[in-house]
Amino acid sequence: MKYQSRKKAILLLADGTIFHGKAVGREGNAFGEVCFNTGMTGYQEIFTDPSYYGQLMVATNVHIGNYGTNEEETESDSIKISGLIVKNFSYEYSRSLADSSLQDFLEKHNLLAISDVDTRALVSYIRDNGAMNAVISTEVDNIEALKKELEGVPAMSGLELASKVSTVKPYFYGDPNAIYKISALDLGVKRNILRNLAKRDAYIKVFPFDATFEEMNDWRPDGFFLSNGPGDPEPLFQAINTAKEILNNNKPLFGICLGHQVIALANGISTYKMHNGHRGINHPVKNLITGSGEITSQNHGFAINKEEAEKNKDVEITHVHLNDNTVAGIRMKNKNCFSVQYHPEASPGPNDSLYLFDQFIDNMKK
Ligand SMILES: NC(=O)CC[C@H](N)C(=O)O
């Protein structure tokens, strides 16, 4: 076990508020939009989820690192959060399945974290004041210079980030002899989504974020999938066009999170930045078709406009978030298309919503 860092670090918010703590991992600065996740477990899956690209994540669970890390529990090939903020960082770990400490994992991926922060105070502050940019820094005596640099960091609203995490070239996933063929648009796809599709007898061709309908359709797939991913959905012009053409050609389509937002935009429903997003693994959702509840895994900072969705004659709201009544899922009335704002693949989180993958497979059968 390595020695615990004693080096001071700060978290400076864009409005000038400062939280004090200690550095973990490398020294220097880490910029991003500060957000919080309330999950009690699943930190490694969260850190490697491409949807978090460009964000500084506060863990509300007070002990992070205590069960170590395991190479297999990653949702992509690297850490995607830009920095981590915790209360107690556990330098020791205990779990038979773990193959490394969280400290080693962070160092391997060159991630800066800050521990010993009063995360309860921080979370209530950003919950009241909304999501904002921030910097974690070990340069604690240089506040004015840091403030200047922080001013230059672009706001999350209007930011296109899918291109930073998407595959550059198409690739295949699963068994080539599987029954169904799915063309998936990679806006920052989580591994467990591909696993869940492959598990249901699908072979997937994964395309870069800017692939056209023609490119995706050339492979003659049975269905199309639009993935989760980071950033604001509105600047994703090519993806929105691709979605429109998939729908014009009446192909089965399923979208998760950013993919859901792209499907809404393709239907003329706008999206907006939420005061604070939904990030955690116990978010209650009601399925309006069956009347039953689901406990869901969520990670989003944008949402689709509910009034516009209600007025849209082609769209039906199928799921609502029970904490704030925001739209959690839609389907198209006369098309083979549905999407959800949350994460049925979990990883981390509960498996209540896995039926959505079965529903997509059923839609391809029809
Ligand atoms: N997990 C996701 O796909 C997130 C979608 C989008 N980046 C948002 O924050 O709302």
The ligand as a MOL file (V3000), in Angstrom:
LIG
                    3D

  0  0  0     0  0            999 V3000
M  V30 BEGIN CTAB
M  V30 COUNTS 10 9 0 0 0
M  V30 BEGIN ATOM
M  V30 1 N -25.8860 9.2320 -20.4320 0
M  V30 2 C -26.1420 10.0200 -21.4670 0
M  V30 3 O -26.2750 9.5810 -22.6060 0
M  V30 4 C -26.1900 11.5100 -21.2050 0
M  V30 5 C -26.8180 12.3090 -22.3070 0
M  V30 6 C -26.4450 13.7940 -22.2650 0
M  V30 7 N -25.0460 13.9710 -22.4030 0
M  V30 8 C -26.9580 14.4110 -20.9830 0
M  V30 9 O -26.1820 14.7710 -20.1490 0
M  V30 10 O -28.1370 14.5420 -20.7920 0
M  V30 END ATOM
M  V30 BEGIN BOND
M  V30 1 1 1 2
M  V30 2 2 2 3
M  V30 3 1 2 4
M  V30 4 1 4 5
M  V30 5 1 5 6
M  V30 6 1 6 7
M  V30 7 1 6 8
M  V30 8 2 8 9
M  V30 9 1 8 10
M  V30 END BOND
M  V30 END CTAB
M  END
